[in-house]
Structure formats: structure tokens, C-alpha cells
């Protein structure tokens, strides 16, 4: 159960990190191009 919470937190952090990079990057991330 705890591992599930950690995975959710990790995914959320990664998502926020991608959003942060997208704001400062001219080119969109690869996962958005598909």
C-alpha cells in the first residue's frame, strides 16, 4: 500500500517537472509530440 502511494507521488512529481520544463522550453517534450 505504501509503495502505491510512493508511486503516485513520484508520478505526480514527474508530471510537475515536465510541466515546469515545458514552460521554459521552446520545444515540447517527446511524450507530447506523439
SULUR-V222934 format. One line per field, one symbol per residue. ss: DSSP state (a for helix, b for strand, c for the rest). Layout:
ss=???
This chain:
ss=caaaaaaaaaaaaaaaaaaaaaaacccccaaaac
